[in-house]
Amino acid sequence: MDETVAEYIRRTVLKIPRDEIKTMLQKWGFLSETQLQTINFHQTKDNISQDVVQCCEENSASIKQAAVLDIIYNHTYPNKRIWRVYQMNKTEEETDFFDLTDFRKKLKRQLQSALKNVTINFREYENNAIWIRIAWGTPYTKPNQYKTSYVVYHSQTPYAFISPSALKSNLPLLCQALVVASNYQHIHEMELRGHSLNSLEDMVFKRYSQNFETYCPRPLQERTVAQESADSRIVQENIREKERIQRVNWDDFGGGPQPKLEFAEYKLETVFTSDPKLKVSYKKEPFRCLVRFHSPHLLESLKSLAPAGMADAPLSRLLTCIPHRARNYFKIKEKKRAISGSFVSP
């Protein structure tokens, strides 16, 4: 076995939590059950990795087998990478029959014709998800197995989730190969990215629980002092206000967990106009600004604002509809117009 392959397998094993090494090696399926029994999984990870490499040497492991182990690791821990969402489209509306063998051949041929030193590996998972691992080289160097690109492509859909490598110059080649292999004509980035691959998929495929534009304000019922005392009235109003906030929150966010987003970015463009008598401005110059929201779990944070008393309910639709708008364009452009020197919504 090549020393480069042995070192790569050793480093991949070192990344895996010790309690899960055996389970992941069983998923790999390259080592026999007898070989796995000879490995002491209670020793240090460095010693475990050395034992795994020794067993792989007995089986003459190649870079292809090592790449499969890396795919299994990244599928188990997809949050270790940054994922970007791309959407493909074509002029014809008819649906082509998807053939995995043909897809793999076209993708390999397209990439290898543009760059000789490149290795491509595939692995199928549930929900028609095809995981693709690409290790890039140069015309004069072998593929770098430590700077790989990953693609998760769901067949029969126009969406691809790409985690690019540090060699960003190869991204256009990868996008073009995806378009050709999947029989599309164009591809563009949706400007939707994050660590949580599952949440990105939930938003793109609408697999989350959220309602939009369903809230109708309901006025609180009027009460008189004769009906109840002042103290009890305050208690009742607080209870009803909490119920109202819960109802509005459900209308805005639904009852299920929210997709995990870490940031949202708004590009605001506002035209300020004023009465000529005020002598403030006679020109309709656009005022532009960039607003960014950051949080470990942005949507859940927004959902908790009103119940915590930190914001009025309902929240602005610009915030509650982030997953819905992100499916088309994540950088949301909203134009507002000002009348008589004050900013108001159109």
C-alpha positions as CSV (number, residue, x, y, z in Angstrom):
1,M,0.0,0.0,0.0
2,D,1.3,3.5,-0.9
3,E,2.5,5.6,2.0
4,T,0.3,8.5,1.0
5,V,-2.8,6.3,1.2
6,A,-1.7,4.9,4.6
7,E,-1.2,8.4,6.0
8,Y,-4.5,9.6,4.6
9,I,-6.4,6.6,6.2
10,R,-4.6,7.2,9.5
11,R,-5.6,10.9,9.5
12,T,-9.2,10.1,8.6
13,V,-9.4,7.6,11.5
14,L,-8.0,10.3,13.9
15,K,-10.8,12.6,13.0
16,I,-13.5,10.1,14.1
17,P,-14.6,10.1,17.8
18,R,-13.1,7.1,19.4
19,D,-16.4,5.6,20.5
20,E,-17.6,5.7,16.8
21,I,-14.5,4.3,15.1
22,K,-15.6,0.7,15.1
23,T,-19.1,1.6,13.8
24,M,-17.7,3.7,11.0
25,L,-15.2,1.0,10.0
26,Q,-18.1,-1.5,9.8
27,K,-20.0,0.9,7.5
28,W,-16.9,1.2,5.4
29,G,-16.9,-2.6,4.9
30,F,-13.3,-2.8,3.7
31,L,-12.0,-4.6,6.7
32,S,-13.3,-8.1,7.6
33,E,-15.0,-8.8,10.9
34,T,-12.0,-10.9,11.9
35,Q,-9.6,-7.9,11.3
36,L,-11.9,-5.6,13.3
37,Q,-11.8,-8.1,16.3
38,T,-8.0,-7.8,16.3
39,I,-8.1,-4.1,16.9
40,N,-8.3,-2.8,20.5
41,F,-10.7,0.1,20.3
42,H,-10.1,1.0,24.0
43,Q,-6.5,2.2,23.4
44,T,-5.5,5.7,22.3
45,K,-6.8,6.9,18.9
46,D,-3.2,7.1,17.6
47,N,-2.7,3.4,18.3
48,I,-6.1,2.6,16.9
49,S,-5.2,4.4,13.7
50,Q,-1.9,2.5,13.4
51,D,-3.7,-0.8,13.8
52,V,-6.3,0.2,11.1
53,V,-3.5,1.1,8.7
54,Q,-1.8,-2.3,9.3
55,C,-5.0,-4.1,8.5
56,C,-5.5,-2.0,5.4
57,E,-1.9,-2.9,4.3
58,E,-2.9,-6.5,4.5
59,N,-5.8,-5.8,2.1
60,S,-3.7,-3.5,-0.2
61,A,-6.0,-0.5,0.2
62,S,-6.0,2.1,-2.6
63,I,-6.9,5.7,-2.6
64,K,-10.3,4.7,-3.9
65,Q,-11.1,2.8,-0.7
66,A,-9.6,5.6,1.4
67,A,-11.9,8.1,-0.3
68,V,-14.9,5.9,0.5
69,L,-14.0,6.1,4.2
70,D,-13.7,9.9,3.9
71,I,-17.2,10.1,2.3
72,I,-18.7,8.1,5.1
73,Y,-17.1,10.4,7.6
74,N,-18.3,13.6,5.9
75,H,-21.8,12.1,5.5
76,T,-21.9,11.3,9.3
77,Y,-20.6,14.8,10.2
78,P,-21.7,17.1,7.4
79,N,-21.7,20.1,9.7
80,K,-17.9,20.1,9.6
81,R,-18.0,21.8,6.2
82,I,-19.6,24.9,4.7
83,W,-22.3,24.1,2.1
84,R,-23.6,26.3,-0.7
85,V,-26.8,25.8,-2.6
86,Y,-26.9,25.9,-6.4
87,Q,-29.9,25.7,-8.6
88,M,-29.8,24.4,-12.2
89,N,-32.4,25.1,-14.9
90,K,-33.1,24.4,-18.6
91,T,-35.5,25.7,-21.2
92,E,-37.3,22.4,-21.8
93,E,-40.0,21.5,-19.3
94,E,-40.0,17.8,-19.9
95,T,-38.4,15.6,-17.3
96,D,-35.5,13.5,-18.4
97,F,-35.0,9.9,-17.2
98,F,-32.1,9.9,-14.7
99,D,-29.5,7.2,-15.1
100,L,-26.9,7.1,-12.4
101,T,-24.3,5.3,-14.5
102,D,-24.6,7.8,-17.3
103,F,-24.4,10.7,-14.8
104,R,-21.2,9.3,-13.3
105,K,-19.6,8.8,-16.7
106,K,-20.5,12.3,-18.0
107,L,-19.2,14.0,-14.8
108,K,-15.9,12.1,-14.8
109,R,-15.4,12.7,-18.5
110,Q,-16.1,16.4,-18.2
111,L,-13.8,16.9,-15.3
112,Q,-10.9,14.7,-16.5
113,S,-11.0,16.3,-19.9
114,A,-10.5,19.8,-18.3
115,L,-8.0,18.6,-15.7
116,K,-6.1,15.4,-16.0
117,N,-5.1,15.0,-12.3
118,V,-8.4,14.7,-10.5
119,T,-10.1,11.8,-8.7
120,I,-13.9,11.4,-8.4
121,N,-15.7,9.1,-6.1
122,F,-19.4,8.5,-5.7
123,R,-21.7,7.0,-3.0
124,E,-25.5,6.7,-2.9
125,Y,-27.6,7.4,0.1
126,E,-31.2,7.7,1.0
127,N,-33.6,10.2,-0.6
128,N,-31.8,9.8,-4.0
129,A,-28.8,11.7,-2.6
130,I,-25.6,11.2,-4.5
131,W,-22.5,12.1,-2.6
132,I,-19.6,13.1,-4.8
133,R,-16.0,13.6,-3.6
134,I,-13.5,15.4,-5.9
135,A,-9.8,15.6,-5.1
136,W,-8.1,18.2,-7.3
137,G,-4.6,18.3,-8.7
138,T,-2.8,20.4,-11.2
139,P,-1.3,19.5,-14.6
140,Y,2.0,18.8,-12.8
141,T,0.9,17.5,-9.4
142,K,-1.2,14.6,-8.1
143,P,-4.6,15.2,-6.6
144,N,-4.5,16.7,-3.1
145,Q,-6.6,14.4,-0.9
146,Y,-6.7,16.9,1.9
147,K,-8.3,19.7,-0.2
148,T,-11.4,18.1,-1.6
149,S,-14.7,19.4,-2.9
150,Y,-18.0,17.7,-2.0
151,V,-21.2,17.7,-3.9
152,V,-24.6,16.3,-2.7
153,Y,-26.9,16.0,-5.7
154,H,-30.5,14.9,-5.4
155,S,-31.4,13.2,-8.6
156,Q,-34.6,14.4,-10.4
157,T,-34.2,17.8,-8.8
158,P,-32.4,20.9,-10.0
159,Y,-30.5,21.4,-6.7
160,A,-26.9,20.7,-5.8
161,F,-25.2,21.3,-2.4
162,I,-21.6,22.1,-2.9
163,S,-18.8,22.3,-0.3
164,P,-15.9,23.8,-2.3
165,S,-12.3,23.1,-1.6
166,A,-9.6,25.6,-0.8
167,L,-8.8,25.6,-4.5
168,K,-11.7,27.8,-5.5
169,S,-10.5,28.2,-9.0
170,N,-11.8,24.7,-9.8
171,L,-15.4,25.6,-8.8
172,P,-16.4,26.8,-12.3
173,L,-15.2,23.4,-13.7
174,L,-17.2,21.6,-11.2
175,C,-20.4,23.6,-11.8
176,Q,-20.0,23.1,-15.6
177,A,-19.5,19.3,-15.1
178,L,-22.7,19.1,-13.0
179,V,-24.7,20.9,-15.7
180,V,-23.6,18.6,-18.4
181,A,-23.9,15.4,-16.4
182,S,-27.4,16.2,-15.2
183,N,-28.7,17.5,-18.6
184,Y,-29.3,21.1,-17.5
185,Q,-28.2,24.2,-19.3
186,H,-27.5,26.8,-16.6
187,I,-26.5,26.9,-12.9
188,H,-26.4,29.7,-10.4
189,E,-25.7,30.0,-6.7
190,M,-28.7,30.7,-4.6
191,E,-26.6,32.7,-2.1
192,L,-27.8,30.3,0.6
193,R,-25.1,28.7,2.7
194,G,-24.3,27.3,6.1
195,H,-22.9,24.4,8.1
196,S,-26.2,22.5,8.5
197,L,-26.7,20.6,5.3
198,N,-30.0,19.1,6.6
199,S,-31.5,22.5,7.3
200,L,-30.5,23.8,3.8
201,E,-32.2,20.7,2.3
202,D,-35.3,21.3,4.4
203,M,-35.6,24.9,3.1
204,V,-35.0,24.0,-0.5
205,F,-37.3,21.1,-0.5
206,K,-39.8,22.7,1.9
207,R,-39.5,20.0,4.5
208,Y,-40.0,22.4,7.5
209,S,-43.1,23.5,9.4
210,Q,-43.8,27.2,8.9
211,N,-46.9,29.1,7.9
212,F,-46.8,32.3,5.8
213,E,-49.2,35.3,5.7
214,T,-51.8,33.5,7.8
215,Y,-52.0,35.8,10.7
216,C,-55.2,37.9,11.2
217,P,-55.2,40.2,14.1
218,R,-57.8,39.5,16.7
219,P,-58.8,42.4,19.1
220,L,-58.9,41.6,22.8
221,Q,-62.3,41.4,24.3
222,E,-63.4,44.4,26.2
223,R,-64.1,44.1,29.9
224,T,-65.6,46.5,32.4
225,V,-64.5,47.2,36.0
226,A,-67.8,45.8,37.1
227,Q,-67.0,42.4,35.6
228,E,-63.8,41.9,37.6
229,S,-61.4,43.7,39.8
230,A,-58.5,45.6,38.6
231,D,-56.0,43.0,39.7
232,S,-57.8,40.1,38.2
233,R,-58.2,42.1,35.0
234,I,-54.5,42.6,34.7
235,V,-53.9,38.9,35.2
236,Q,-56.4,38.0,32.6
237,E,-55.0,40.5,30.1
238,N,-51.5,39.1,30.6
239,I,-52.8,35.6,30.1
240,R,-54.7,36.6,26.9
241,E,-51.7,38.5,25.7
242,K,-49.5,35.5,26.1
243,E,-52.0,33.4,24.3
244,R,-52.1,35.9,21.5
245,I,-48.3,35.9,21.2
246,Q,-48.3,32.1,21.1
247,R,-50.9,32.1,18.4
248,V,-49.1,34.7,16.3
249,N,-45.8,32.8,16.8
250,W,-47.4,29.6,15.5
251,D,-48.8,31.5,12.5
252,D,-45.4,32.8,11.7
253,F,-43.1,29.9,12.5
254,G,-45.4,26.8,12.8
255,G,-45.2,24.3,15.5
256,G,-42.2,22.3,14.4
257,P,-38.4,23.0,14.7
258,Q,-36.9,25.6,12.5
259,P,-34.2,25.0,9.9
260,K,-30.8,25.9,11.3
261,L,-29.5,29.1,9.8
262,E,-26.5,31.0,11.1
263,F,-26.9,34.3,9.4
264,A,-29.1,36.4,7.1
265,E,-28.1,39.3,5.0
266,Y,-30.4,42.0,3.7
267,K,-29.6,44.6,1.1
268,L,-31.8,47.6,1.6
269,E,-32.2,50.3,-1.0
270,T,-34.3,53.4,0.0
271,V,-35.2,56.5,-2.0
272,F,-35.5,59.6,0.3
273,T,-37.7,62.3,-1.0
274,S,-39.0,65.4,0.7
275,D,-41.2,68.4,0.2
276,P,-39.3,71.1,-1.8
277,K,-40.4,73.6,0.9
278,L,-38.4,71.8,3.5
279,K,-35.2,72.3,1.4
280,V,-33.8,69.0,2.6
281,S,-33.2,67.3,-0.7
282,Y,-34.4,67.8,-4.2
283,K,-32.6,64.7,-5.6
284,K,-33.9,61.2,-5.5
285,E,-30.6,59.7,-4.5
286,P,-30.8,56.0,-3.3
287,F,-29.7,55.3,0.2
288,R,-28.2,51.8,0.5
289,C,-27.2,49.8,3.5
290,L,-26.4,46.2,4.4
291,V,-28.0,44.5,7.5
292,R,-26.7,41.3,8.8
293,F,-28.1,38.9,11.4
294,H,-25.8,36.4,13.1
295,S,-26.8,33.6,15.5
296,P,-25.9,30.0,16.2
297,H,-29.6,29.3,15.4
298,L,-31.1,32.4,13.8
299,L,-34.7,31.3,13.2
300,E,-35.1,29.8,16.7
301,S,-33.7,33.1,18.1
302,L,-36.3,35.1,16.1
303,K,-39.0,32.7,17.2
304,S,-38.2,33.3,20.9
305,L,-38.1,37.1,20.7
306,A,-41.8,37.8,21.2
307,P,-42.5,35.2,24.0
308,A,-39.5,36.6,25.8
309,G,-40.9,40.1,25.6
310,M,-38.0,41.4,23.6
311,A,-40.1,42.3,20.5
312,D,-43.7,43.0,19.6
313,A,-45.8,40.3,18.0
314,P,-46.1,39.7,15.1
315,L,-42.5,40.2,13.9
316,S,-41.8,41.9,10.6
317,R,-42.5,39.7,7.6
318,L,-39.0,40.5,6.4
319,L,-37.8,38.3,9.3
320,T,-40.5,35.6,9.5
321,C,-40.3,34.7,5.8
322,I,-36.5,34.2,5.6
323,P,-36.7,30.4,4.8
324,H,-39.4,31.0,2.2
325,R,-37.5,33.8,0.4
326,A,-34.2,32.0,0.8
327,R,-35.5,29.3,-1.5
328,N,-35.2,31.8,-4.3
329,Y,-32.7,34.4,-3.2
330,F,-31.1,34.5,0.2
331,K,-29.9,38.1,-0.1
332,I,-33.3,39.7,0.1
333,K,-33.6,43.1,-1.6
334,E,-36.4,45.2,-0.2
335,K,-37.1,48.7,-1.5
336,K,-38.8,51.3,0.6
337,R,-39.9,54.8,-0.3
338,A,-39.9,57.9,1.9
339,I,-42.6,60.6,1.8
340,S,-42.4,64.0,3.3
341,G,-39.1,63.3,4.9
342,S,-40.1,60.1,6.8
343,F,-39.4,56.5,5.8
344,V,-42.5,54.5,5.3
345,S,-43.3,51.1,3.6
346,P,-44.8,51.3,0.2
